[in-house]
Structure formats: C-alpha cells, structure tokens
C-alpha cells in the first residue's frame, strides 16, 4: 500500500511538472507538442519532453541560456 501511495505521489509530481513547464514555455511563446506525464518510473515522476522542430529547439536553447545568465548575474 505504501508503494502505491509513493507511485501516486510520483504521478502527481509528473503532472505538476508538466503543468509548470507548459506555463513557462508559454511565457516564452513556445510549445513542446509531445510534452506529457509519462507516469511514475518506480516511485519517481517521469516527464516525456518529446520531439519538436529545430526552430523550437533553438528558441528553447536561447530562452534557457538567457535565464541561466540572468540567474548567474543575480548571484553576483
């Protein structure tokens, strides 16, 4: 029974992560069409990012790099 609760929590964590990532991507004007909760893997959540076009991958890389640079500047 405890394992089932851990799996349920992992599934919910995956759902929450997908929702958060979709919202963050939307702020940047991006969509990963295959983004989905892939269910628990053991007792850990697992999110499938899926495929996207080269243009979306390049935009995502730019957004991640800009965010990382902004975080680094905040820390200094």
C-alpha angles and dihedrals in degrees: 000000000000090000090053090053090050090050091048090051090049091051091050091048089054091050091049091048092051091050092049093047093047090052093048092048090048090056087058092044092249134130129191100202095200097047107132146145104260093195127247121322100208101314097332127091116245126201121197110215094186128187133317140173122281089249093056091045090052092047090049091051090052093050093047092048092048091049092048091050091049091051091049091051091050090055094054 
